[in-house]
Amino acid sequence: MTTGSSRLIARANASTTSLFLSNQPSRIADLKIVLVGESSVGKSSIVQRFQNNTFSEGRSSTIGAAFISKKILREASSSSSPSGGTSLINMQIWDTAGQERFHNLTPLYYRNANVAMVIFDLTDSSSFQKAEYWISELKEYMDDSDEGSGHKKMKIILIGNKLDLLSRKEDHDGGKLRADSFEDCSFIDQIDKFLDSHEVIIDRFFKTSAKLNIGISELFNYIIDNVDEGLYHSYEDEERGRGVVDLRKRGSKDGGCQC
């Protein structure tokens, strides 16, 4: 499990459309991410913080599922792309509803997912118990959803959110928390035991606060840095398949008509 860092070149929301990137990537990957967890654990807040670096108090519950798309342009490491250049990652994020009445619909979003974020509230032990259920359900799909795909199976990332609620207000004024805030979690022993017994299944465990923007960058940078190499393909092939012509390359070696 590697955690090498990368420098992000640019970020754009799905609503931002351009004919060409100023720094055209050499390769592209589509990355499907699904978020699961009980209602009110902060799934949508985590996505909102990542998408536009904001936080909203009293968000309404997600109905069914919400889809968010974000493009990440990053430098390709020399080990993954000897020729250098940049990589474009199309992040397709599915934020599923946590209410029990929607649970039967949630597995519909597991198909072809590359990353599953299982989120619970660090102040609510029942939400952690439900996280165990989500992981057991995801494991069934992880075991058989990637046959013949040419890339590794779904990564499952466990996330304990609302780290800010584990400390008194005076401990985190100014957006800072005590280094040992996680130790205040009343069911920390259950979390440790669960992580030990599911070491093979759970790729990483992150502690976050969407409200104070703690751990969010680390979470998504880890995902971006560890995109399976098998998901990448040539950017030129992608554009050619969409019928896009790069006018910057127009011209003829024979000096003929350019019209």
Buried (B, 14 or more C-beta within 10 A) or exposed (E): EEEEEBEBBEBBEBEEEEEEBEEBBBBBBBBBBBBBBBBBBBBBBBBBBBBEEEBEEEBEEBEEBBEBEBBBBBBBBEEEBEEEBBBBBBBBBBBBBBEEEBBEEBBEBBEBBBBBBBBBBBBBBEBBBBBBEBBEBBBEBBEEBBEEEEBEBBBBBBBBBBBBBBBEEEEBEEEEBEEEBBEBBEBBEBBEEBBEEBEEBBBBBBBBBBBBBBBBBBBBBBBBBBBBEEBBEEBBEBBEEEEEEEEEEEEEEEEEEEE
